[in-house]
């Protein structure tokens, strides 16, 4: 049965009797109530690392898999990117974390994905 989300008013498939919010809004609600951690560490292929370093990529996306759900169930203050498994790294402030439609990202997939919005570079 499809119903409208109480927050964004978008239609979504109701699974449980007490469902009132779509996945995007529910993630934001949970994130606001979740603990804050200092640093998320991510290892990137050099192609993506170079784009972030040059300022051409300001969002990092991750699939909504069981692995990433476990790691991204809280808000991180900063994200540290490593160029592959080298010692080359950079640190950014995280300004926002949310779920977005994966079709409009560099992942180009038809599902919700985690969007980590990068702020200023710290190191």
C-alpha positions in Angstrom: 0.0 0.0 0.0 1.4 3.4 -0.9 1.0 6.4 1.5 2.5 9.9 1.7 5.4 10.6 4.0 4.4 12.8 7.0 7.4 15.1 6.4 8.2 15.4 2.7 4.8 14.3 1.4 6.3 11.9 -1.2 4.6 8.6 -1.8 6.3 5.5 -0.5 5.5 1.8 -0.1 4.1 1.2 3.4 5.6 -2.0 4.8 4.8 -1.9 8.5 1.6 -0.8 10.2 3.4 2.1 12.0 5.3 3.4 8.9 4.8 7.2 8.6 8.1 8.4 7.0 9.9 7.5 3.8 13.5 6.1 4.0 15.1 9.5 3.3 13.2 11.3 6.1 13.6 8.4 8.5 17.4 8.5 8.0 17.5 12.2 8.7 15.5 11.8 11.9 17.7 8.9 13.1 20.8 10.9 12.2 19.7 13.9 14.2 19.2 11.6 17.2 22.4 9.5 16.7 25.7 10.0 18.4 28.4 12.2 16.7 31.8 10.6 15.9 35.0 12.4 15.1 36.3 10.9 11.9 35.2 8.6 9.1 38.1 7.1 7.2 37.6 6.2 3.5 40.0 4.7 1.0 39.5 6.0 -2.6 40.8 5.1 -6.0 43.2 7.8 -7.2 40.7 9.0 -9.8 38.2 10.0 -7.1 40.9 11.2 -4.7 42.3 13.6 -7.3 38.8 15.0 -8.1 38.2 15.8 -4.5 41.7 17.2 -4.0 41.1 19.5 -7.1 37.7 20.6 -5.7 35.8 19.1 -8.6 34.0 16.6 -6.4 32.3 17.9 -3.2 30.2 14.9 -2.3 31.2 11.3 -1.6 28.5 8.6 -2.2 28.2 5.1 -0.8 25.6 2.4 -1.6 23.0 1.7 1.0 24.3 -1.8 1.8 24.4 -3.5 5.2 28.1 -2.7 5.5 27.5 1.1 5.0 24.3 1.2 7.0 26.4 -0.1 10.0 29.2 2.5 9.4 27.0 5.5 8.6 24.4 5.2 11.3 25.8 8.2 13.1 27.0 11.7 12.1 30.8 12.3 11.5 32.4 15.6 12.1 35.2 14.9 9.6 36.1 12.5 6.8 39.7 11.4 6.0 40.4 10.3 2.5 43.3 8.1 1.6 44.6 7.7 -1.9 44.3 4.0 -2.2 46.3 2.3 0.5 49.1 4.8 0.6 50.0 7.3 3.3 48.7 10.2 1.1 45.6 11.6 2.8 43.5 14.7 3.3 40.9 15.7 5.9 37.6 17.4 5.3 34.9 18.8 7.4 31.5 17.0 6.9 28.7 19.5 6.4 25.8 17.1 5.8 24.9 13.4 5.5 21.7 12.3 3.9 20.1 9.7 1.5 19.6 10.8 -2.1 18.5 9.2 -5.3 21.5 7.3 -6.7 20.6 8.1 -10.4 21.8 11.7 -9.9 25.2 10.7 -8.5 28.4 9.4 -9.9 27.3 5.9 -8.9 24.4 6.1 -11.4 22.2 3.4 -9.7 18.5 3.3 -9.3 18.3 3.2 -5.4 18.9 5.5 -2.5 22.6 6.1 -1.6 24.4 7.9 1.2 25.5 11.4 0.3 28.4 12.8 2.4 28.7 16.5 1.7 32.2 17.9 2.1 33.0 21.2 3.7 36.3 23.0 4.0 39.6 21.1 3.7 41.3 20.9 7.1 44.6 19.1 6.1 
